[in-house]
Structure formats: structure tokens, C-alpha cells
Amino acid sequence: STVYDEYTFFTVFQPIINLVTEEPVGYEALTRFADGLSPLDSLAEATEAGIGVKLDEAMAHAALASAHALPGGAWLAINLSSALAAHGDALAKILRSAPCPLVLEVDASLDADVLLNGPLAGLPGVRIAIDDAGAGYESLARIEKYRPAYLKLHRKAVQGLEADNARQTFVKMLVGFADDHGCEIIAEGVETAAEQEALRDAGVHLAQGYFVGRPVPIDRMPNQVSSN
């Protein structure tokens, strides 16, 4: 038995929709722990016990095992800790197990060298998403430096967007800058129709959040993307 058996967890999938068609194009795998701890806290605890990468790897493989039942054509986004992002063998195993196209999501605080020169840089056919807490110059600099496939716009930048003209102008500019660099913006934490409309008006094409679709276990997932 493995040392991380004490961590009881399951995977839920949150849809990432195209704001024009309102259809899911991908899903983010999120881990829920039976003891109610957040994945970050559980990983921190496991890291202290020397099994952080093992637990992170186990969470990724649990997500991949369920992903076989995702609607056809959808991609799967998996969150990587900094330690797992630097672990080439573990990443190669994850790739071999993937039943659908993968997007590997890393935090903006990840060491630049890991992103540019580490195992992530050499993975064939894998797209990188950077989870970005900022909404300013740093976001533009990250797009230019790392050329990710996706940059995730944090809930703080999305909240109340419809009432903030300055932020709307920035988001439009960010979308244009991202387009020029082969990057798409994914808005996180969309919670109202007004926020969704404001994002659409600003040119953002992809979004996730409770208004768009709540995270659900695979057995509560619609069997296929609806065609209407």
C-alpha cells in the first residue's frame, strides 16, 4: 500500500465553455478531499511528510482515470504543483495515461527556469496554462516570456467587471496582446450573467465559474456535448 492512502479524495470536473457557442470545450479536474481540507493544504501537509509529489501524481492519475468518460473532443486541464512540474518521469507517466488532449496548469509563481528549460518545455503536444493572480503589466510580461497556450484571468479581475470601465479596457487590451502571442484568455470565477456578458464584450472567448457550470463528479456529467 502507498504512504498517501490516508488521503481519501475524488475528482470533480468543471466545464470551460466557449462564450460564443456556450458549449464546453474543456474541463478542469479539481480534487476534493474527504476530510474537507483544500488540495493546497493537503499537498502542503503531504510535502511536509515527504510525499507531496506522490500525492500530486496520484491526484493527476485519478483525474485521468475518470477522464475516459468526458464528452468527446473536450480537453482536460490538470493542475500541477511546482514540484510535479519539475519532475520529468512523473510528467511522462501522466502523458502516457492521458485519454484526451491535456492542458497542464501551473501557478504564475512557478520558477521561470522550470517553465522555460524544465521537463514541461519539452513535452510533445501539451498546452500550458498559467494561473495568473494579477491583472496588469505582470500578466502581459508572462504571456510574452512564457508563450503559454492559455492565461487564466483570476476571479479578482472578473468580479464586477461590468461596472468597471478601466478594467474592461485592460481586459480588451490583454485579449489583443494574448492573441498576438498565440495565447487565449480563460476567465475564472464567472458568477453572474453580467460578468459573463462583460467578458464576452471584452473579447474573452473562454470562461469557467459557478454561473457557467459547477464542478461535478464524472457520473453526473452529461454524456455528450449537446448539439443545439
C-alpha positions as CSV (number, residue, x, y, z in Angstrom):
1,S,0.0,0.0,0.0
2,T,1.1,3.5,-0.6
3,V,2.1,6.1,2.0
4,Y,-0.6,8.5,0.8
5,D,-3.5,6.0,1.2
6,E,-4.6,8.1,4.2
7,Y,-5.7,10.9,1.8
8,T,-9.2,10.0,0.6
9,F,-10.1,12.1,-2.4
10,F,-12.1,12.2,-5.6
11,T,-12.1,14.2,-8.8
12,V,-14.7,16.7,-10.0
13,F,-14.8,18.3,-13.4
14,Q,-15.6,21.9,-14.0
15,P,-16.6,22.9,-17.6
16,I,-14.7,25.6,-19.5
17,I,-17.1,27.0,-22.1
18,N,-16.8,28.9,-25.3
19,L,-18.6,32.2,-24.5
20,V,-19.8,32.5,-28.1
21,T,-21.3,29.0,-28.5
22,E,-21.9,28.4,-24.8
23,E,-20.7,24.8,-25.3
24,P,-17.9,23.2,-23.2
25,V,-14.5,22.9,-24.9
26,G,-12.6,21.5,-22.0
27,Y,-12.9,20.6,-18.3
28,E,-10.6,21.4,-15.3
29,A,-10.0,18.5,-13.0
30,L,-10.4,19.6,-9.3
31,T,-9.7,17.4,-6.3
32,R,-11.9,17.2,-3.3
33,F,-10.7,15.6,-0.1
34,A,-12.9,13.7,2.3
35,D,-11.6,15.5,5.3
36,G,-12.6,18.8,3.8
37,L,-9.0,20.1,3.5
38,S,-8.3,22.1,0.4
39,P,-6.0,20.5,-2.2
40,L,-3.4,23.2,-1.4
41,D,-3.5,22.4,2.3
42,S,-3.4,18.6,1.7
43,L,-0.4,19.0,-0.6
44,A,1.4,21.2,1.9
45,E,0.8,18.5,4.6
46,A,1.9,15.7,2.3
47,T,5.0,17.7,1.2
48,E,6.0,18.1,4.8
49,A,5.7,14.3,5.2
50,G,7.9,13.9,2.1
51,I,5.2,12.6,-0.2
52,G,4.0,15.7,-1.9
53,V,4.9,14.7,-5.5
54,K,3.5,11.2,-4.9
55,L,0.1,12.6,-3.8
56,D,0.0,15.2,-6.6
57,E,0.8,12.4,-9.1
58,A,-2.0,10.2,-7.6
59,M,-4.4,13.1,-8.0
60,A,-3.5,13.6,-11.6
61,H,-3.9,9.8,-12.4
62,A,-7.3,9.7,-10.6
63,A,-8.4,12.6,-12.9
64,L,-7.1,10.8,-16.0
65,A,-8.9,7.6,-15.0
66,S,-12.2,9.4,-14.8
67,A,-11.5,11.5,-17.9
68,H,-12.2,8.5,-20.2
69,A,-15.9,9.3,-19.7
70,L,-15.6,13.0,-20.7
71,P,-17.6,14.2,-23.7
72,G,-15.6,13.5,-27.0
73,G,-13.5,16.3,-28.3
74,A,-13.0,18.0,-24.9
75,W,-9.6,18.7,-23.4
76,L,-8.7,18.2,-19.8
77,A,-6.8,20.7,-17.6
78,I,-4.8,19.3,-14.7
79,N,-3.2,21.4,-12.0
80,L,0.5,20.8,-11.3
81,S,2.3,21.7,-8.2
82,S,5.7,23.3,-8.6
83,A,7.4,20.0,-7.5
84,L,5.4,17.9,-10.0
85,A,6.1,20.4,-12.8
86,A,9.8,19.8,-12.3
87,H,9.5,16.0,-12.3
88,G,10.1,14.7,-15.8
89,D,9.4,11.0,-15.1
90,A,6.1,11.7,-13.4
91,L,5.0,14.0,-16.2
92,A,5.9,11.4,-18.8
93,K,3.7,8.9,-17.0
94,I,0.8,11.3,-16.9
95,L,1.1,11.9,-20.6
96,R,1.1,8.2,-21.3
97,S,-2.1,7.8,-19.3
98,A,-4.0,10.7,-20.9
99,P,-7.2,9.6,-22.7
100,C,-7.7,13.1,-24.2
101,P,-5.8,16.2,-25.1
102,L,-4.1,17.7,-22.0
103,V,-3.6,21.2,-20.7
104,L,-1.2,21.4,-17.8
105,E,-2.0,24.3,-15.5
106,V,0.8,25.9,-13.4
107,D,0.8,28.7,-10.9
108,A,2.3,32.1,-12.0
109,S,4.8,31.8,-9.2
110,L,6.4,28.7,-10.8
111,D,10.2,29.2,-11.2
112,A,10.9,30.7,-14.7
113,D,13.6,28.1,-15.3
114,V,11.2,25.2,-14.8
115,L,8.8,26.7,-17.4
116,L,11.4,27.6,-19.9
117,N,14.0,24.9,-19.6
118,G,12.5,22.2,-17.4
119,P,10.6,19.0,-18.4
120,L,7.5,21.0,-19.2
121,A,9.2,22.8,-22.0
122,G,10.0,19.5,-23.9
123,L,6.6,17.8,-23.6
124,P,5.2,17.0,-27.1
125,G,1.7,18.2,-27.9
126,V,0.9,19.5,-24.4
127,R,-0.5,23.0,-23.9
128,I,0.4,25.1,-20.8
129,A,-2.0,27.3,-18.9
130,I,-0.7,29.9,-16.4
131,D,-3.0,30.6,-13.5
132,D,-2.5,34.3,-13.1
133,A,-3.4,36.2,-9.9
134,G,-2.6,39.6,-11.4
135,A,-4.3,41.7,-14.0
136,G,-1.7,44.2,-15.0
137,Y,1.8,44.5,-16.5
138,E,2.9,41.2,-15.0
139,S,0.2,39.4,-17.0
140,L,1.5,40.8,-20.2
141,A,5.1,40.1,-19.3
142,R,4.2,36.4,-18.5
143,I,2.5,36.0,-21.9
144,E,5.5,37.4,-23.7
145,K,8.1,35.5,-21.7
146,Y,6.5,32.0,-21.5
147,R,4.2,31.9,-24.6
148,P,1.6,29.8,-22.8
149,A,-1.4,28.4,-24.7
150,Y,-3.7,29.9,-22.0
151,L,-3.6,32.6,-19.4
152,K,-6.3,32.3,-16.7
153,L,-7.8,35.6,-15.6
154,H,-8.3,35.5,-11.8
155,R,-11.7,35.9,-10.1
156,K,-10.5,39.3,-8.7
157,A,-10.2,40.6,-12.3
158,V,-13.6,39.2,-13.3
159,Q,-15.7,40.2,-10.2
160,G,-17.9,43.1,-11.0
161,L,-16.3,43.7,-14.4
162,E,-19.5,45.0,-15.9
163,A,-19.3,48.1,-13.6
164,D,-15.6,48.9,-14.0
165,N,-14.7,50.6,-17.3
166,A,-11.0,50.8,-16.6
167,R,-10.8,47.1,-16.0
168,Q,-12.9,46.4,-19.1
169,T,-10.4,48.4,-21.2
170,F,-7.5,46.4,-19.7
171,V,-9.1,43.1,-20.3
172,K,-9.7,44.1,-24.0
173,M,-6.1,45.0,-24.3
174,L,-5.0,41.8,-22.6
175,V,-7.0,39.7,-25.0
176,G,-5.5,41.6,-28.0
177,F,-2.0,41.1,-26.6
178,A,-2.6,37.4,-25.9
179,D,-4.0,36.9,-29.4
180,D,-0.8,38.4,-30.9
181,H,1.2,35.9,-28.9
182,G,-0.8,32.8,-29.7
183,C,-2.4,32.7,-26.2
184,E,-6.1,32.6,-25.2
185,I,-7.5,34.1,-22.0
186,I,-9.7,31.9,-19.8
187,A,-11.8,33.9,-17.3
188,E,-12.1,32.1,-13.9
189,G,-14.8,32.5,-11.3
190,V,-17.6,33.8,-13.5
191,E,-20.6,34.0,-11.1
192,T,-23.2,36.3,-12.8
193,A,-24.8,36.8,-16.2
194,A,-23.5,40.4,-16.1
195,E,-19.9,39.3,-15.7
196,Q,-20.3,36.8,-18.5
197,E,-21.7,39.5,-20.8
198,A,-18.9,41.9,-19.9
199,L,-16.2,39.3,-20.6
200,R,-17.8,38.5,-24.0
201,D,-17.9,42.2,-24.8
202,A,-14.2,42.5,-23.9
203,G,-13.4,39.7,-26.4
204,V,-12.8,36.9,-23.9
205,H,-13.8,33.6,-25.5
206,L,-13.3,31.0,-22.7
207,A,-14.7,31.0,-19.2
208,Q,-15.4,28.9,-16.1
209,G,-17.2,29.5,-12.9
210,Y,-20.3,28.7,-10.9
211,F,-22.5,30.6,-13.3
212,V,-21.1,28.8,-16.3
213,G,-21.0,25.3,-14.7
214,R,-20.4,23.9,-11.3
215,P,-17.7,21.2,-10.7
216,V,-19.4,17.7,-10.8
217,P,-18.2,14.1,-10.4
218,I,-17.9,12.2,-13.7
219,D,-21.1,10.2,-13.1
220,R,-23.1,13.4,-13.1
221,M,-21.6,14.7,-16.3
222,P,-23.8,14.9,-19.4
223,N,-22.7,12.0,-21.7
224,Q,-22.1,14.2,-24.6
225,V,-21.8,17.9,-25.5
226,S,-25.3,19.0,-26.6
227,S,-25.6,19.9,-30.3
228,N,-28.3,22.6,-30.0
